[in-house]
């Protein structure tokens, strides 16, 4: 899941004006539909193969030609687009979905859904509909969100109440820091609240600074602001609320003494935070729902909660990889696409083939609201991650700007993220860093997808 947000520079995208209209006829008289995904191994590929197999079984006139690629995936798709052989259905990174749709790579899905009598906004959680200009370009699957992972035993030993389970009623930032102080201990058992506490001999950290942008951006959203303004033409992070959030993160190490320094936290000693949490070296950390697999593998009863908030309201980050259809795709291709995008079919395949659900958060609304569908999903998923992450994506999250802001890579990955490292290291104030970032961003803003 984590790789969905890694920035990939797609150079030389050529949009061909000619697209194949539908599936081809195989030698056995079946209609062949091509499906492409980057999931070249692991649980996600197993899941996709199973869903495709079940679709073929229920549609004997259809053959799904499945293709899976890893690091060269986007290059393959680019080449196919340029040659007019775009796949019937294909997976795309969330930060490219709307961009490619506007460039004419994919079909507008709205006419297909209108013909089928289904309203996408009624069927799917709206955060996973990739839209602009009244067009629907892609639908997301296997969404990600950010959570607080915590060690229940360490909380119990310190007499600290566990954070609320509700996504809409999370800890405030002050409550989070207060708990982290009680959960941080040096080699003599002292906490930052005790006289004589030795920051240089900590054996149990309360937390770590959430310095990767996919973690701290949820704290920005909980402050009631965004990284850029609504039109995507200027920075919004340099507001008072943004400065407070950034300084608060840096203070975890510099002032509160509940987190290691930035240099220590990015060292090899901190490369596996789930293991540190299970070993009792770390009480809490923020990460994506993809990290939950580490705890399932070790059968560790980890605690999960919504990220803390600066406003009293939960407002987390959520995103998902998109699935698209080629332009002028056939009705057969759409029927397969529609089947693939119904999470309940993924659950059925998991049951039929006795396999797990990768990620496992639904994008279809009725998986949450229909008792039978919800029970089927729960039977194939860990109930803790299902309940907490499901609550977040339904009730206390917003679509990330990595989907909605044009030129996001240049704004965030190339400018803001490296610029803030000087704040994490204690070399600059947020105001100083953001002033430099603003100067570097001059001329880079390209707006937002609407």
ChimeraX attribute file (.defattr): number of C-alpha atoms within 10 A of each C-alpha:
attribute: neighborCount
match mode: 1-to-1
recipient: residues
	/A:1	16
	/A:2	12
	/A:3	8
	/A:4	17
	/A:5	17
	/A:6	12
	/A:7	17
	/A:8	13
	/A:9	9
	/A:10	10
	/A:11	9
	/A:12	10
	/A:13	16
	/A:14	14
	/A:15	20
	/A:16	16
	/A:17	12
	/A:18	14
	/A:19	22
	/A:20	16
	/A:21	16
	/A:22	21
	/A:23	21
	/A:24	14
	/A:25	14
	/A:26	12
	/A:27	8
	/A:28	9
	/A:29	11
	/A:30	16
	/A:31	18
	/A:32	21
	/A:33	22
	/A:34	19
	/A:35	22
	/A:36	21
	/A:37	21
	/A:38	19
	/A:39	19
	/A:40	15
	/A:41	11
	/A:42	9
	/A:43	15
	/A:44	19
	/A:45	16
	/A:46	18
	/A:47	21
	/A:48	20
	/A:49	17
	/A:50	20
	/A:51	22
	/A:52	20
	/A:53	15
	/A:54	17
	/A:55	20
	/A:56	15
	/A:57	12
	/A:58	9
	/A:59	12
	/A:60	10
	/A:61	14
	/A:62	21
	/A:63	23
	/A:64	20
	/A:65	13
	/A:66	16
	/A:67	16
	/A:68	15
	/A:69	16
	/A:70	12
	/A:71	11
	/A:72	9
	/A:73	18
	/A:74	21
	/A:75	15
	/A:76	15
	/A:77	21
	/A:78	20
	/A:79	16
	/A:80	17
	/A:81	22
	/A:82	19
	/A:83	15
	/A:84	15
	/A:85	18
	/A:86	29
	/A:87	28
	/A:88	31
	/A:89	23
	/A:90	22
	/A:91	24
	/A:92	25
	/A:93	21
	/A:94	25
	/A:95	28
	/A:96	21
	/A:97	25
	/A:98	29
	/A:99	20
	/A:100	17
	/A:101	23
	/A:102	17
	/A:103	12
	/A:104	16
	/A:105	26
	/A:106	29
	/A:107	21
	/A:108	23
	/A:109	22
	/A:110	18
	/A:111	12
	/A:112	17
	/A:113	16
	/A:114	11
	/A:115	10
	/A:116	13
	/A:117	9
	/A:118	12
	/A:119	12
	/A:120	17
	/A:121	13
	/A:122	11
	/A:123	14
	/A:124	21
	/A:125	18
	/A:126	19
	/A:127	22
	/A:128	25
	/A:129	22
	/A:130	28
	/A:131	23
	/A:132	16
	/A:133	8
	/A:134	9
	/A:135	18
	/A:136	21
	/A:137	28
	/A:138	29
	/A:139	29
	/A:140	27
	/A:141	24
	/A:142	19
	/A:143	24
	/A:144	23
	/A:145	26
	/A:146	26
	/A:147	29
	/A:148	19
	/A:149	27
	/A:150	25
	/A:151	24
	/A:152	19
	/A:153	15
	/A:154	22
	/A:155	21
	/A:156	11
	/A:157	9
	/A:158	12
	/A:159	12
	/A:160	15
	/A:161	10
	/A:162	16
	/A:163	22
	/A:164	13
	/A:165	17
	/A:166	17
	/A:167	27
	/A:168	19
	/A:169	16
	/A:170	23
	/A:171	25
	/A:172	19
	/A:173	20
	/A:174	13
	/A:175	14
	/A:176	18
	/A:177	22
	/A:178	16
	/A:179	24
	/A:180	27
	/A:181	22
	/A:182	21
	/A:183	25
	/A:184	28
	/A:185	25
	/A:186	18
	/A:187	14
	/A:188	12
	/A:189	13
	/A:190	18
	/A:191	25
	/A:192	21
	/A:193	14
	/A:194	12
	/A:195	8
	/A:196	11
	/A:197	19
	/A:198	17
	/A:199	20
	/A:200	10
	/A:201	11
	/A:202	23
	/A:203	16
	/A:204	23
	/A:205	27
	/A:206	31
	/A:207	30
	/A:208	24
	/A:209	22
	/A:210	21
	/A:211	20
	/A:212	13
	/A:213	16
	/A:214	20
	/A:215	22
	/A:216	22
	/A:217	25
	/A:218	26
	/A:219	29
	/A:220	25
	/A:221	25
	/A:222	27
	/A:223	21
	/A:224	15
	/A:225	19
	/A:226	22
	/A:227	22
	/A:228	19
	/A:229	15
	/A:230	15
	/A:231	13
	/A:232	20
	/A:233	18
	/A:234	19
	/A:235	19
	/A:236	16
	/A:237	23
	/A:238	21
	/A:239	15
	/A:240	12
	/A:241	20
	/A:242	24
	/A:243	16
	/A:244	18
	/A:245	24
	/A:246	23
	/A:247	18
	/A:248	20
	/A:249	23
	/A:250	26
	/A:251	19
	/A:252	23
	/A:253	21
	/A:254	18
	/A:255	12
	/A:256	17
	/A:257	25
	/A:258	29
	/A:259	30
	/A:260	21
	/A:261	18
	/A:262	21
	/A:263	9
	/A:264	13
	/A:265	17
	/A:266	12
	/A:267	9
	/A:268	8
	/A:269	10
	/A:270	15
	/A:271	12
	/A:272	10
	/A:273	22
	/A:274	23
	/A:275	15
	/A:276	18
	/A:277	24
	/A:278	21
	/A:279	12
	/A:280	15
	/A:281	21
	/A:282	27
	/A:283	26
	/A:284	29
	/A:285	22
	/A:286	25
	/A:287	22
	/A:288	19
	/A:289	24
	/A:290	17
	/A:291	18
	/A:292	20
	/A:293	15
	/A:294	14
	/A:295	16
	/A:296	12
	/A:297	8
	/A:298	10
	/A:299	9
	/A:300	12
	/A:301	14
	/A:302	18
	/A:303	20
	/A:304	25
	/A:305	26
	/A:306	30
	/A:307	29
	/A:308	28
	/A:309	27
	/A:310	22
	/A:311	15
	/A:312	15
	/A:313	19
	/A:314	29
	/A:315	30
	/A:316	30
	/A:317	29
	/A:318	24
	/A:319	25
	/A:320	27
	/A:321	25
	/A:322	26
	/A:323	24
	/A:324	27
	/A:325	26
	/A:326	27
	/A:327	23
	/A:328	16
	/A:329	23
	/A:330	17
	/A:331	15
	/A:332	17
	/A:333	26
	/A:334	21
	/A:335	15
	/A:336	20
	/A:337	20
	/A:338	14
	/A:339	16
	/A:340	19
	/A:341	21
	/A:342	19
	/A:343	23
	/A:344	20
	/A:345	16
	/A:346	25
	/A:347	26
	/A:348	18
	/A:349	23
	/A:350	22
	/A:351	16
	/A:352	12
	/A:353	13
	/A:354	10
	/A:355	15
	/A:356	18
	/A:357	21
	/A:358	20
	/A:359	21
	/A:360	25
	/A:361	25
	/A:362	28
	/A:363	28
	/A:364	22
	/A:365	17
	/A:366	19
	/A:367	23
	/A:368	20
	/A:369	10
	/A:370	10
	/A:371	11
	/A:372	12
	/A:373	17
	/A:374	16
	/A:375	13
	/A:376	16
	/A:377	26
	/A:378	18
	/A:379	13
	/A:380	18
	/A:381	19
	/A:382	15
	/A:383	13
	/A:384	17
	/A:385	21
	/A:386	19
	/A:387	19
	/A:388	19
	/A:389	27
	/A:390	21
	/A:391	20
	/A:392	26
	/A:393	27
	/A:394	17
	/A:395	15
	/A:396	22
	/A:397	24
	/A:398	20
	/A:399	20
	/A:400	23
	/A:401	21
	/A:402	21
	/A:403	26
	/A:404	24
	/A:405	26
	/A:406	22
	/A:407	19
	/A:408	23
	/A:409	17
	/A:410	14
	/A:411	23
	/A:412	19
	/A:413	15
	/A:414	14
	/A:415	18
	/A:416	23
	/A:417	15
	/A:418	15
	/A:419	22
	/A:420	24
	/A:421	17
	/A:422	16
	/A:423	22
	/A:424	25
	/A:425	15
	/A:426	17
	/A:427	12
	/A:428	15
	/A:429	18
	/A:430	24
	/A:431	18
	/A:432	14
	/A:433	19
	/A:434	22
	/A:435	13
	/A:436	15
	/A:437	21
	/A:438	17
	/A:439	9
	/A:440	15
	/A:441	18
	/A:442	10
	/A:443	9
	/A:444	15
	/A:445	19
	/A:446	15
	/A:447	18
	/A:448	19
	/A:449	18
	/A:450	13
